[in-house]
């Protein structure tokens, strides 16, 4: 049996807006992460000579900064989601709870 408060929240227009916005951002960021991560793995698997190119006169290869980019990219997209969740999504949640509590 569904709680009447839960049913009220699930039918609220702002809840539907919240779900739609959160899901679309989540899927977009997931897709970007998959492309970046599996692109790097594909480079490792299929084009090792490209990643093995030295940078300058040192021993560092091109694969190191690209790998660091993957790590930093992960942190950045996590920050993007957290920032959106702490602003837009929290505001919508607050509005929904305020309306439902009436």
Residue, then its C-alpha position, 0 to 999 in steps of 0.5 A: x500500500x502506498x503512503x498518501x504523502x508519497x503518492x502526493x509527492x509523486x504526482x506533484x508537477x515539480x517532482x516530475x520536473x525534478x526527476x526529468x532534470x536529474x535524470x537527463x543530467x545524470x545520463x548526460x554525465x554518465x555518457x560523457x564519462x563512458x566516452x572518456x574512460x572507454x576512449x582511453x581504454x581503447x587507446x591503450x588497447x589499440x594504439x599503444x605507440x600513440x600513448x608511448x610517444x615521449x613528451x619533450x626530452x624527458x621520460x614522460x609519455x603522452x599516456x600520462x597526461x591523458x590518464x590524468x585528464x581522465x581522473x580530473x574529468x571524473x572529479x569535474x563532472x562529479x563537481x558539476x552534479x554536486x553543484x546542481x544537486x545542491x542548488x537547483x535540485x535542493x530548491x525543487x525538493x524544498x518547494x515540493x516538501x513545502x507544498x505537500x506539507x500543506 
